[in-house]
Amino acid sequence: MVHLTHVQDAGELAIIKSLLDGNHITYVIHGEHISTLYPGVPFCMGRVMVDEVDRDRAEILLSRLRLSIRETSA
């Protein structure tokens, strides 16, 4: 598995997990529950890992999500 992204809070993690689940992309979250104990602490962020074959597709999905969030908040 390869690193896809870091997550900073439970809300962001829920959205990413839903996006990956909906697109049938297998993933593992390292530090999923540690980040909820210490929100905002940089070294306690969760890491989202995906299979290498799904990496490009997952990155495209996340880039679309981030673009959508930027457009809404602007």
N, CA and C of each residue as an Amber inpcrd file, in Angstrom:
protein
   222
   0.8360000  -1.1770000   0.0000000   0.0000000   0.0000000   0.0000000
   0.8870000   1.2490000   0.0000000   0.3540000   2.3080000  -0.5710000
   1.0970000   3.5590000  -0.6940000   0.3110000   4.6930000  -0.0440000
   1.0390000   5.7160000   0.3840000   0.4360000   6.8660000   1.0440000
  -0.3940000   7.6790000   0.0630000  -1.6110000   8.0250000   0.4710000
  -2.4810000   8.8620000  -0.3530000  -2.5610000  10.2720000   0.2090000
  -2.8760000  10.3910000   1.4900000  -3.0230000  11.7150000   2.0940000
  -3.0200000  11.6070000   3.6130000  -2.8820000  12.7500000   4.2610000
  -3.0550000  12.8520000   5.7140000  -4.4290000  13.4350000   5.9780000
  -5.0340000  13.0580000   7.0800000  -6.3170000  13.6380000   7.4770000
  -6.1440000  14.3470000   8.8110000  -6.8310000  15.4630000   8.9660000
  -6.6310000  16.2720000  10.1610000  -7.7390000  16.1340000  11.1860000
  -8.9040000  15.6390000  10.7840000  -9.9810000  15.4750000  11.7650000
 -10.9350000  14.3700000  11.3240000 -11.8300000  14.0090000  12.2320000
 -12.7440000  12.8990000  11.9780000 -13.7070000  13.2050000  10.8420000
 -14.1100000  14.4550000  10.6890000 -15.0200000  14.8250000   9.6120000
 -14.4050000  14.6250000   8.2410000 -13.1720000  15.1000000   8.0920000
 -12.4590000  14.9280000   6.8300000 -12.2530000  13.4470000   6.5390000
 -11.9130000  12.6780000   7.5590000 -11.7000000  11.2450000   7.3860000
 -12.9850000  10.5570000   6.9400000 -14.1140000  10.9260000   7.5180000
 -15.3950000  10.3180000   7.1410000 -15.7170000  10.5720000   5.6730000
 -15.4510000  11.7840000   5.2010000 -15.7160000  12.1140000   3.7990000
 -14.8110000  11.3050000   2.8780000 -13.5340000  11.2220000   3.2140000
 -12.5810000  10.4770000   2.3750000 -12.9240000   8.9980000   2.3540000
 -13.2550000   8.4340000   3.5140000 -13.6250000   7.0190000   3.5680000
 -14.8670000   6.7490000   2.7290000 -15.8500000   7.6170000   2.8130000
 -17.0700000   7.4570000   2.0310000 -16.7760000   7.5230000   0.5320000
 -15.9330000   8.4520000   0.1420000 -15.5490000   8.6100000  -1.2550000
 -14.8420000   7.3560000  -1.7660000 -13.9060000   6.8390000  -0.9810000
 -13.1670000   5.6390000  -1.3860000 -14.0770000   4.4150000  -1.3960000
 -14.9200000   4.2760000  -0.3730000 -15.8650000   3.1500000  -0.3300000
 -16.8000000   3.1770000  -1.5380000 -17.3240000   4.3610000  -1.8520000
 -18.2530000   4.5010000  -2.9640000 -17.6390000   4.1770000  -4.3070000
 -16.3230000   4.2550000  -4.3910000 -15.6220000   3.9500000  -5.6370000
 -14.8700000   2.6280000  -5.5700000 -15.1790000   1.8250000  -4.5490000
 -14.6080000   0.4850000  -4.3810000 -13.0880000   0.4870000  -4.3770000
 -12.5180000   1.4470000  -3.6490000 -11.0660000   1.5350000  -3.5070000
 -10.6990000   1.0490000  -2.1080000  -9.8510000   0.0340000  -2.0470000
  -9.4160000  -0.5240000  -0.7690000  -8.4400000   0.4310000  -0.1120000
  -8.5880000   0.6340000   1.2020000  -7.7260000   1.5630000   1.9230000
  -7.4870000   1.0900000   3.3550000  -6.4710000   1.6570000   3.9730000
  -6.1500000   1.4350000   5.3760000  -5.8630000   2.8060000   5.9680000
  -6.3300000   3.0350000   7.1880000  -6.0730000   4.2950000   7.8770000
  -5.1220000   4.0210000   9.0380000  -3.9320000   4.5880000   8.9840000
  -2.9800000   4.4790000  10.0850000  -3.2160000   5.6460000  11.0350000
  -3.3860000   5.3540000  12.3130000  -3.5820000   6.4090000  13.3050000
  -4.9710000   7.0070000  13.2810000  -5.9440000   6.2440000  12.8490000
  -7.3110000   6.7520000  12.7130000  -7.8560000   7.2840000  14.0270000
  -7.6300000   6.5860000  15.1080000  -8.2200000   6.9900000  16.3830000
  -7.3050000   7.8700000  17.2280000  -6.0310000   7.8510000  16.9630000
  -5.0950000   8.7140000  17.6820000  -5.3890000  10.1730000  17.3920000
  -5.7160000  10.4750000  16.1390000  -5.9660000  11.8690000  15.7670000
  -7.1840000  12.4450000  16.4810000  -8.1330000  11.6020000  16.9040000
  -9.2910000  12.1180000  17.6360000  -8.9410000  12.4430000  19.0880000
  -7.9020000  11.8310000  19.6120000  -7.4770000  12.1310000  20.9840000
  -6.7910000  13.4840000  21.0910000  -6.0540000  13.8540000  20.0430000
  -5.2900000  15.0930000  20.0440000  -5.5810000  15.8890000  18.7630000
  -6.7920000  16.4430000  18.6260000  -7.1190000  17.1680000  17.3860000
  -6.2190000  18.3760000  17.1720000  -5.7780000  18.5450000  15.9330000
  -4.9490000  19.6920000  15.5860000  -3.4620000  19.5170000  15.8340000
  -3.0630000  18.4300000  16.4640000  -1.6420000  18.1890000  16.7080000
  -1.0670000  17.5210000  15.4610000  -0.1120000  18.1690000  14.7930000
   0.3600000  17.6900000  13.4810000   0.8870000  16.2660000  13.4600000
   1.5820000  15.8270000  14.4970000   2.1590000  14.4890000  14.4430000
   1.1410000  13.3980000  14.7410000  -0.0880000  13.7630000  15.0430000
  -1.1340000  12.7830000  15.3380000  -2.1410000  12.6370000  14.2060000
  -1.8150000  13.1240000  13.0400000  -2.7370000  13.0110000  11.9160000
  -2.7930000  11.5730000  11.4120000  -3.9750000  11.1710000  10.9470000
  -4.1170000   9.8510000  10.3470000  -3.5590000   9.8530000   8.9320000
  -3.0660000   8.7010000   8.5050000  -2.5430000   8.5660000   7.1450000
  -3.4290000   7.5980000   6.3770000  -3.8880000   8.0040000   5.2160000
  -4.7080000   7.1550000   4.3620000  -3.7890000   6.4600000   3.3680000
  -3.8730000   5.1450000   3.3390000  -3.0650000   4.3340000   2.4420000
  -3.9970000   3.5880000   1.4830000  -3.6100000   3.4880000   0.2070000
  -4.3870000   2.7490000  -0.7880000  -3.4680000   1.7960000  -1.5330000
  -4.0720000   0.8250000  -2.2130000  -3.2770000  -0.0610000  -3.0650000
  -2.6440000   0.7610000  -4.1760000  -1.4610000   0.3840000  -4.5590000
  -0.7310000   1.1450000  -5.5770000  -1.5020000   1.2250000  -6.8950000
  -2.2170000   0.1720000  -7.2480000  -2.9660000   0.1860000  -8.5110000
  -4.1330000   1.1810000  -8.4820000  -4.6100000   1.5420000  -7.2930000
  -5.7290000   2.4800000  -7.1540000  -5.2850000   3.9110000  -6.8760000
  -4.0050000   4.1250000  -6.7420000  -3.4940000   5.4290000  -6.3200000
  -3.9180000   6.5770000  -7.2440000  -3.7230000   6.4180000  -8.5380000
  -4.0550000   7.5010000  -9.4730000  -5.5380000   7.8550000  -9.4140000
  -6.3930000   6.8370000  -9.4020000  -7.8330000   7.0770000  -9.3450000
  -8.2300000   7.7530000  -8.0430000  -7.6320000   7.3180000  -6.9370000
  -7.9260000   7.9180000  -5.6330000  -7.4600000   9.3700000  -5.5830000
  -6.3020000   9.6620000  -6.1530000  -5.8020000  11.0460000  -6.1690000
  -6.7200000  11.9520000  -6.9830000  -7.2440000  11.4490000  -8.0920000
  -8.1820000  12.2310000  -8.8950000  -9.4490000  12.5160000  -8.1010000
  -9.9640000  11.5140000  -7.4080000 -11.1720000  11.7070000  -6.5990000
 -10.9440000  12.7510000  -5.5120000  -9.7940000  12.6680000  -4.8360000
  -9.5030000  13.6370000  -3.7740000  -9.2980000  15.0310000  -4.3340000
  -8.6900000  15.1370000  -5.4990000  -8.4860000  16.4680000  -6.0790000
  -9.8270000  17.0950000  -6.4440000 -10.7660000  16.3120000  -6.9100000
 -12.1080000  16.8250000  -7.2160000 -12.8230000  17.2450000  -5.9400000
 -12.6380000  16.4970000  -4.8800000 -13.2460000  16.8420000  -3.5950000
 -12.6810000  18.1570000  -3.0910000 -11.3840000  18.3100000  -3.1310000
 -10.7530000  19.5370000  -2.6490000 -11.1410000  20.7400000  -3.4970000
 -11.2710000  20.5530000  -4.8000000 -11.6990000  21.6210000  -5.6820000
 -13.1300000  22.0350000  -5.3380000 -13.9830000  21.0640000  -5.0950000
 -15.3690000  21.3450000  -4.7380000 -15.4580000  22.1290000  -3.4300000
 -14.6440000  21.7730000  -2.4640000 -14.6450000  22.4710000  -1.1770000
 -14.1600000  23.9060000  -1.3600000 -13.1190000  24.1100000  -2.1500000
 -12.6030000  25.4530000  -2.4020000 -13.6480000  26.3230000  -3.0800000
 -14.3610000  25.7740000  -4.0610000 -15.3720000  26.5500000  -4.7800000
 -16.5250000  26.9490000  -3.8610000 -16.9030000  26.0770000  -2.9580000
 -18.0000000  26.3690000  -2.0370000 -17.6290000  27.4220000  -1.0200000
 -16.3910000  27.3690000  -0.5310000 -15.9680000  28.2920000   0.5200000
 -15.5090000  29.6440000  -0.0230000 -15.2750000  29.7460000  -1.3150000
 -14.7790000  31.0010000  -1.8960000 -15.8750000  32.0280000  -2.0830000
